[in-house]
């Protein structure tokens, strides 16, 4: 049986945490009712989806509940969408339509806070692209990331993460100009001081992410261990940015590959947002920007997954060269390379007797 208590998330909106008593989701369809004078029949016309709403009954406890309620109020009034995380939901971008705060004289330290959140439209028919990723990187993220320099005072914490960025980038950045710039941002002048790193850290993240073009390159964005919690937290944020930037640039061959990449982007994004939620209202803009980047990346990769080719299980009963299997399966021996990539084998001359391959 599922242990619900162990799987509940910490609720928050724009990084401001709160407790939840009830969350109520409502949606539906708009139905036009056509009734005819003197008639016995009627006609129902579907007019599309109604705008959904999430009604949250939240509360705040503790000696600082008054300050927490004020922070939540500010988050609700902030312009634009914010990421809402509920105990059972992983999070989505929403806009708060209205809210109410209740304080009672006999329940000091307990503040009830209710609000209605409208999920951002998924824009059916609209397709996001790499331009949307770039616009977030050069717009909201570029404006918000330098504010993190006020949190980090020890250059050692920053250098450790910068070294990780170079180690990842050196494996995927092939352009000589980009590589020289990456060296400058992560090993040279870019780590002369905390402010210098945060001024160029986003550019380094973009260079790495936009250089990842293959599934193997994406898998090379591996997390690292650090000696301090400050470095670990900073790594979580930049790792999410690099990964969310990289995923839409990769030419995913199969649906399982794209879906696995989407899960990686979501998981790293949640870790980064958990870190930023602890930074408080001062970093709300950065929280929103990272959330938007992750959401856009997930949507793009999801679209790619829908268009990608499904995989099937191949049983040969005997080890054969990949060129022979490719010719038998697709009528084209030149597709042997993609066959090896999907099957993840290192011996193309002797393929396994059972493996996954693209559907013909």
Buried (B, 14 or more C-beta within 10 A) or exposed (E): EEEEEEEEBBBBBBBBBBBBEEBEEEEEEEEEEEEEEEEEEEEEEEEEEEEBBBBBBBBBEEEEBBEBBBBBBEBBEBEEBBBBBBBEEEBBBBBBBEBEBEBEEEEEEBBBBBBBBBBBEEEEEEEBEEEBBEEBBEEBBBEBBBBBBEBBEEBEBBBBBBBBBBEBBEBBBEEEEBBEBBBBBBBEEBBEEBEBBBBBBBBBBBBBBBBBBBBEBBBBBEBBEBEEEBBBBBBBBBBBBBBBBBBBBBEBBBBBBBBBBBEBBBEBBBBBBBBBBEBEBEBBBBBBBBBBBBBBBBBBBEBBBEEBBEBEEBEBEEEBBBBBBBBEBBEEBEBBEBBBBBBEBEEBEEBBEEBBBBEE
